[in-house]
Amino acid sequence: MFGAQWGAAQGLADVIQHSRQDPLGSARTMGMGGAMTALGADLGAIWSNPAGLGMYRSSDLSFSVGPGAGGASTNYLGTKSVAAEPHVIVGQLGIALTMPMLSPDFKRGTIAIGYTPLNDFHQRAEWSGQTEGNSITQQFAQQANGTAFDSLWYYYPFDAELAWYTYMIDTVGGSSDQYTPGFSSDEVRQELRRDRTGRMGETTIAMGTSYRDQLHIGCSAGIVSTEMDRVDVYRETKTMGPSPLQELTLNDRLEISGSGAYWAFGLILQPQKMPFRLGWSYRSGTVLSIEDFYQVDASATFAGNGTYEAESPTSLVEYKIRTPRRHQFGMSWTFDKVAVLSVDYARTDFTRAGFTSEDFYSEDVEAIQNDIESDFKLEQQYRFGLEVRAQEELRLRLGGGWRSKVADPTTNAFGDENGTLLQGSAAMAHAALGAEYRVETWYAGATYRHTSTADGRKLYGLGPEVATGRTGLGLLMLTIGARY
């Protein structure tokens, strides 16, 4: 069984990480800010609203890929840092096959299969600063106090136990369960670097048709897969002070993989001789079965005594996350053949998310679920997109959006907010600018998109300072496709 110390924080963060989706579709989908619920005849409908497939009058094949960089701009103890992780992102890819139907009311039907990335986890972030009398060794000592040194392996195998074996903490003379920190009044430089890779995506089969070219209907079902590798390297280096401890390092490794299934249904109403469309889509929650690998390495270097190293046991746990369902509404307005304006609104109640596991104590699972229901909120999303036909073959696009936070900042013992944010829970904004060249049989487009999310965290539990900043993803998505 795995204890509450890991479960409470990591369980909530995992629920948010896998429930808050930021799909990266085609250049057109991203250029329209993701506001595609009332639009169609695009492979982006596979994710946004399968009813949009009912608008196809021909078959479609497309592929999207682009360079991106996930990074962070941070501020800790007065030191500002900027870091990013360049990588290549595969966007929307798929095929839609449109066929005639033997009905005067349902003239055409479209079957599509495609892949859509739901989250890109690639990120590099760095924090650093200099402080006095404020060390992670003090947290380890406080955590270990009251526990005999020969029992630390049972209660704290990933933190205080490692600190004990590397002499980051030591017992007070004559005591077996009281501890003193390696750094006490020393001045130290603290550094944390996070390197994260991975993605969450779905492979979907969808169908759409149209009733008298006025009511478009669609449904879809798919498999969601996720994988993420994260390495956090925390280091403290003494710059001044009496302690013989010179430097300590903690390497924290987390690997996650999992899969699940979902289904969706949607409608688009297109009144005859009217310039607007109304769209609605419903997406079920996904029950993701997750495997979680976790391990920590520690080392400490002392003046004249060399370096001591220790390695935690390997933790492999399994759990299930039930992501909340989502309702999405949209409206588009066509200005002759000159421009199209589209707006979307989506709502997701994160209090309806779920967490279960047979590898945790039942009271810990219950505590995580109670925190989900009490601390999480209703997320609301607003998206817009504008497409202008500059020439017969050239289209220019501008889009963006905002989504609300899903949890408040954490509080201290007095109930006051301390600025720390549950990872991934803050409000997020995005903006996009793109263009596409389209003729009858083929098209090619490009969109640049940037996202920005507030970030606030402590580098460790007892640290009084909160590291603030923003995380984000910059991406240039390129799409090429053919219609036949």
C-alpha positions in Angstrom: 0.0 0.0 0.0 1.1 3.6 -0.7 0.6 6.3 1.9 -1.2 9.6 2.0 1.9 11.8 1.8 2.3 11.1 -1.9 -1.4 10.3 -2.6 -3.1 13.6 -1.6 -0.9 15.9 -3.6 0.0 13.7 -6.6 -3.5 12.3 -6.9 -5.2 15.7 -7.3 -2.5 16.9 -9.7 -2.9 13.8 -11.8 -6.7 14.3 -12.0 -6.2 17.8 -13.2 -3.4 16.9 -15.6 -5.5 14.3 -17.4 -8.9 16.0 -17.2 -7.9 19.5 -18.5 -7.6 19.0 -22.2 -6.0 21.5 -24.6 -6.3 19.8 -28.0 -3.9 20.7 -30.8 -5.7 20.1 -34.0 -5.2 21.2 -37.6 -3.9 24.7 -38.6 -7.5 25.7 -39.3 -8.8 24.4 -35.9 -6.1 26.2 -34.0 -6.3 29.3 -36.1 -10.0 29.6 -35.2 -9.1 29.4 -31.5 -10.6 25.9 -31.2 -14.1 27.5 -31.7 -15.3 24.7 -34.0 -18.5 23.5 -32.3 -20.8 25.2 -34.9 -18.4 24.7 -37.8 -17.7 21.6 -39.9 -16.3 20.0 -43.0 -12.9 19.8 -41.2 -11.2 16.9 -39.4 -11.1 19.1 -36.3 -14.8 18.1 -35.9 -13.6 14.7 -34.8 -12.8 16.3 -31.4 -14.9 19.4 -31.2 -18.2 18.2 -32.5 -18.7 15.1 -34.7 -21.8 16.6 -36.2 -19.5 18.8 -38.3 -18.6 15.7 -40.3 -22.1 15.9 -41.7 -21.2 19.0 -43.6 -18.6 17.3 -45.8 -19.5 17.1 -49.5 -16.2 15.3 -50.5 -13.6 13.1 -48.8 -10.7 14.6 -46.9 -7.2 13.5 -45.9 -4.8 15.7 -43.9 -1.7 15.7 -41.7 -0.5 18.3 -39.2 2.9 18.6 -37.6 5.0 21.5 -36.2 7.8 22.6 -34.0 7.0 23.8 -30.5 8.6 24.8 -27.2 7.1 24.2 -23.7 8.7 26.4 -21.1 8.3 28.7 -18.1 9.2 32.2 -16.9 9.8 32.0 -13.2 10.7 34.2 -10.2 12.1 32.8 -7.0 13.8 34.7 -4.2 14.3 37.7 -6.5 15.9 35.6 -9.3 14.2 35.4 -12.6 14.7 32.4 -14.9 13.5 31.5 -18.4 13.7 28.0 -19.9 12.1 26.0 -22.7 12.1 22.5 -24.2 12.0 22.5 -28.0 10.4 19.5 -29.6 8.2 18.4 -32.6 4.5 18.0 -32.1 2.2 15.8 -34.2 -1.1 17.5 -34.6 -4.4 16.4 -36.1 -4.1 13.6 -38.7 -6.8 11.6 -40.2 -9.1 10.8 -43.1 -12.8 11.4 -43.7 -14.6 9.3 -46.3 -17.9 10.8 -47.7 -20.4 8.6 -49.4 -23.9 9.1 -50.9 -26.9 7.7 -49.0 -30.0 6.2 -50.5 -32.4 8.7 -48.9 -33.8 12.1 -50.1 -33.5 13.4 -46.6 -30.1 12.0 -45.7 -28.1 12.6 -48.9 -24.6 12.0 -47.7 -22.8 10.3 -44.8 -19.2 10.6 -43.6 -17.0 8.2 -41.7 -13.7 9.5 -40.3 -10.8 8.2 -38.3 -8.2 10.4 -36.8 -5.7 11.1 -34.1 -5.9 14.3 -32.0 -3.3 15.4 -29.3 -5.2 16.4 -26.2 -2.3 17.6 -24.1 1.4 18.2 -24.8 3.4 17.6 -21.6 6.9 18.7 -22.9 8.2 21.4 -20.6 11.4 22.7 -19.0 11.3 25.0 -16.0 14.0 26.3 -13.7 14.0 28.0 -10.3 16.9 29.3 -8.4 17.6 31.8 -5.6 19.8 32.4 -2.5 18.4 32.2 1.1 19.6 32.0 4.7 18.3 29.7 7.4 15.8 28.1 5.0 16.7 24.6 3.8 15.0 21.4 2.8 17.0 19.6 5.4 14.9 21.4 8.0 11.8 19.9 6.5 13.4 16.5 6.6 14.3 16.9 10.3 10.8 18.1 11.2 9.3 15.2 9.2 11.5 12.6 10.9 11.1 14.0 14.5 9.3 11.4 16.7 10.2 8.5 14.4 13.1 6.2 15.4 15.9 6.2 12.8 15.4 2.5 12.1 11.7 3.0 11.2 12.2 5.9 8.7 12.3 3.4 5.9 8.7 2.4 6.6 7.1 5.8 7.0 9.2 8.1 4.8 11.1 6.0 2.2 11.2 8.8 -0.4 12.4 11.7 1.8 13.4 11.6 5.4 14.9 8.1 5.1 17.1 9.2 2.2 18.1 12.3 4.2 19.1 10.1 7.1 21.3 7.8 5.1 23.1 10.6 3.4 23.5 12.6 6.6 21.4 15.6 5.5 19.9 15.1 8.9 21.4 13.4 12.0 20.1 12.3 15.4 20.5 14.7 18.3 23.1 13.3 20.7 21.5 10.7 23.1 18.3 10.5 21.0 17.0 8.0 18.5 14.0 9.9 17.2 14.9 13.6 17.3 16.9 15.1 14.4 19.0 18.1 13.5 19.2 19.5 9.9 22.4 19.5 7.9 21.9 23.2 7.0 20.5 25.3 9.8 21.7 29.0 9.8 23.7 28.6 6.6 23.3 30.7 3.5 22.5 28.4 0.6 21.7 28.6 -3.1 18.6 26.6 -4.0 18.0 25.3 -7.5 15.2 23.2 -9.1 15.1 22.1 -12.7 12.1 20.2 -14.1 12.4 18.3 -17.4 9.1 16.8 -18.6 8.2 14.9 -21.8 5.1 13.1 -23.0 1.7 13.6 -24.5 -1.9 12.7 -24.1 -3.9 11.9 -27.3 -6.9 10.1 -28.7 -7.6 7.9 -31.7 -11.2 8.2 -32.7 -13.7 6.8 -35.2 -16.6 9.2 -35.9 -19.6 9.3 -38.1 -21.7 12.3 -39.3 -24.7 12.9 -41.6 -27.1 15.7 -42.5 -30.9 15.8 -42.5 -32.0 18.0 -45.4 -28.8 20.0 -45.0 -30.3 21.7 -42.0 -29.7 19.4 -39.0 -26.2 17.8 -38.9 -25.8 14.8 -36.6 -22.7 13.0 -35.5 -21.2 10.6 -32.9 -17.8 9.3 -32.1 -15.9 6.9 -29.9 -12.3 6.6 -29.2 -9.3 5.4 -27.2 -7.4 7.9 -25.1 -3.7 7.2 -24.3 -1.3 9.1 -22.0 2.4 8.9 -21.2 4.6 11.3 -19.3 8.2 11.2 -17.9 9.3 13.8 -15.4 12.6 14.4 -13.8 13.0 17.0 -11.0 16.5 17.8 -9.9 16.7 19.8 -6.6 20.0 21.1 -5.4 21.2 23.2 -2.4 24.8 24.5 -2.3 26.3 26.3 0.7 27.6 29.8 0.0 28.3 30.7 3.6 28.0 29.1 7.0 29.4 26.7 9.6 28.0 23.5 8.4 30.3 20.8 7.0 27.6 19.9 4.5 28.6 21.5 1.2 25.9 20.4 -1.3 22.9 18.1 -1.5 21.0 16.8 -4.6 17.7 15.1 -4.9 16.7 13.4 -8.2 12.9 12.8 -8.3 11.7 10.6 -11.2 8.1 10.0 -12.2 6.8 8.0 -15.2 3.1 7.7 -16.0 1.3 5.7 -18.7 -2.3 4.8 -19.2 -5.3 4.4 -21.5 -9.1 4.7 -21.5 -12.1 5.1 -23.7 -14.8 7.7 -24.3 -17.8 8.6 -26.6 -19.3 11.8 -27.9 -22.4 13.0 -29.6 -23.2 16.3 -31.3 -25.7 18.4 -33.3 -25.5 21.5 -35.6 -28.6 23.4 -36.6 -28.3 25.3 -39.9 -31.6 27.0 -40.7 -32.2 27.6 -44.5 -31.4 31.0 -45.9 -30.0 32.1 -42.5 -26.3 33.2 -42.0 -25.8 31.5 -38.6 -25.4 28.0 -37.2 -25.9 26.7 -33.7 -23.9 23.7 -32.4 -23.9 21.5 -29.3 -21.7 18.5 -28.3 -21.5 16.2 -25.4 -18.4 14.3 -24.4 -18.5 11.5 -21.8 -15.9 11.2 -19.2 -12.9 8.8 -19.7 -11.9 6.2 -17.1 -8.2 6.1 -17.4 -6.2 3.2 -16.0 -2.9 4.6 -15.0 0.4 2.9 -14.1 2.7 5.1 -12.0 6.5 4.6 -11.5 8.2 6.7 -8.9 11.8 6.8 -7.4 14.1 9.3 -5.7 17.9 9.4 -5.6 19.8 11.5 -3.0 23.4 12.6 -2.5 25.2 14.8 0.0 28.8 16.1 -0.2 30.7 17.0 3.0 33.9 18.9 3.4 36.7 16.4 4.0 34.3 13.4 4.1 33.3 12.8 0.6 29.9 12.1 -0.9 27.1 9.9 0.5 24.4 8.5 -1.8 21.1 6.7 -1.2 18.3 5.4 -3.5 14.7 5.0 -2.5 12.7 1.8 -3.3 10.9 1.7 -6.6 7.2 2.4 -6.3 4.9 1.0 -9.0 1.2 1.8 -8.3 -2.0 1.6 -10.4 -5.0 3.8 -10.1 -8.0 4.9 -12.1 -9.0 8.5 -12.9 -12.5 9.3 -14.1 -12.4 12.6 -16.0 -15.5 14.7 -15.9 -17.9 15.0 -18.8 -18.1 18.1 -20.9 -20.9 20.1 -22.6 -19.9 22.5 -25.4 -22.0 25.1 -27.2 -21.2 27.1 -30.3 -22.5 29.6 -32.8 -21.0 30.7 -36.1 -22.1 33.6 -38.4 -21.2 33.8 -42.1 -20.8 37.3 -43.7 -21.6 36.4 -47.3 -18.4 34.7 -48.6 -16.1 37.2 -47.0 -15.7 36.1 -43.4 -16.8 33.6 -40.7 -17.0 34.4 -37.0 -17.3 31.5 -34.5 -17.7 31.5 -30.8 -17.7 28.6 -28.3 -18.6 28.1 -24.7 -17.8 24.9 -22.8 -18.4 23.8 -19.2 -16.8 21.0 -17.2 -17.6 20.3 -13.6 -14.3 19.0 -12.1 -16.1 18.1 -8.8 -17.5 15.1 -10.8 -14.0 13.7 -11.4 -13.0 10.5 -9.7 -10.0 8.7 -8.2 -9.8 5.0 -7.2 -7.0 2.6 -6.5 -6.5 -0.7 -4.8 -2.8 0.2 -4.2 -3.7 3.0 -1.7 -5.2 2.7 1.7 -9.0 3.1 1.4 -9.0 6.1 3.8 -6.4 7.8 1.5 -8.5 7.2 -1.6 -11.5 8.6 0.3 -9.5 11.7 1.3 -8.5 12.3 -2.3 -12.1 12.0 -3.5 -13.3 14.3 -0.8 -10.7 16.9 -1.8 -11.8 16.6 -5.4 -15.4 17.3 -4.4 -14.6 20.1 -2.0 -11.6 21.9 -3.7 -12.4 21.6 -7.4 -14.6 23.9 -9.3 -16.7 24.3 -12.5 -14.4 25.1 -15.4 -15.8 27.5 -18.0 -14.1 28.0 -21.4 -14.7 30.8 -24.0 -13.2 30.5 -27.5 -13.5 32.6 -30.6 -12.2 32.5 -34.2 -12.4 34.8 -37.2 -11.7 33.7 -40.7 -11.4 36.2 -43.5 -11.1 35.4 -47.2 -8.4 37.8 -48.4 -8.5 36.3 -51.9 -10.4 33.4 -53.5 -7.7 30.9 -52.4 -6.3 32.7 -49.3 -7.8 32.7 -45.9 -6.5 34.5 -42.8 -7.4 33.5 -39.3 -7.3 35.0 -35.8 -8.4 33.1 -32.7 -8.0 32.8 -29.0 -9.7 31.8 -25.8 -9.7 31.7 -22.0 -10.6 29.1 -19.4 -11.2 29.6 -15.7 -9.3 28.0 -12.8 -10.5 24.7 -11.5 -9.1 25.1 -7.9 -8.3 28.0 -5.6 -4.7 28.6 -4.4 -3.8 26.5 -1.3 -4.1 28.0 2.2 -2.0 27.9 5.3 -3.0 26.8 8.8 -4.8 30.1 9.3 -6.9 29.7 6.1 -4.9 32.4 4.3 -3.9 31.9 0.6 -0.2 31.5 0.3 0.0 31.8 -3.5 0.7 28.1 -4.1 -1.3 26.6 -7.0 -2.2 23.0 -7.6 -0.2 22.2 -10.7 -2.2 22.9 -13.8 -5.2 24.3 -12.0 -4.9 28.0 -12.8 -6.7 30.0 -15.5 -5.2 29.7 -19.0 -5.3 32.0 -22.0 -4.3 31.3 -25.6 -4.0 33.2 -28.9 -3.5 32.1 -32.4 -2.8 33.6 -35.9 -2.8 31.7 -39.1 -3.3 31.5 -42.8 -4.3 28.8 -45.4 -4.1 28.5 -49.1 -6.9 26.3 -50.4 -8.0 25.2 -53.9 -10.5 22.6 -54.9 -8.3 19.5 -54.5 -5.7 20.4 -51.9 -4.9 22.9 -49.1 -1.9 23.9 -47.0 -1.9 26.1 -43.9 0.1 27.3 -40.9 -0.9 28.7 -37.5 1.2 30.0 -34.6 -0.4 29.5 -31.2 0.8 30.5 -27.7 -0.7 29.5 -24.4 0.0 31.1 -21.0 -0.9 29.7 -17.5 -0.1 31.2 -14.1 2.2 29.1 -11.8 2.9 29.4 -8.1 4.6 26.7 -6.0 6.9 26.0 -3.1 10.1 24.3 -4.0 9.5 22.1 -0.9 7.0 21.9 1.9 8.4 24.3 4.7 9.8 26.9 2.3 8.2 30.2 3.2 8.9 31.7 -0.3 6.5 30.9 -3.2 8.0 30.6 -6.6 5.8 32.5 -9.1 5.7 32.9 -12.8 3.9 31.5 -15.9 4.2 28.3 -18.0 3.3 28.1 -21.6 3.6 26.4 -25.0 4.5 28.1 -28.2 3.7 26.2 -31.4 3.8 26.6 -35.2 1.4 24.0 -36.6 1.7 23.2 -40.3 -1.1 21.3 -42.1 -1.3 19.8 -45.6 -4.4 18.0 -47.0 -6.2 16.8 -50.0 -9.9 16.6 -51.0 -11.3 14.2 -53.6 
